[in-house]
């Protein structure tokens, strides 16, 4: 967001326009914030929280 401040400003404007400044967004507001959703998805695409290589593809809990 530091590198693309125009994106941050547009996301903040969407929040302010849809929700206002009296409360924080919650999960029920998600459908009303398409730009913010896109920003979050793109951010997760650039830098995922969990590297894809660490996702288990089968249950290994039963292996001794």
Protein Blocks (a to p, Z undefined) as FASTA:
>chain_A
ZZmmmlmmmmmmmmmmmnommbccdfklmmmmmmlmmmmmmmmmmmcfbdfklpcfbdfk
lpZZ
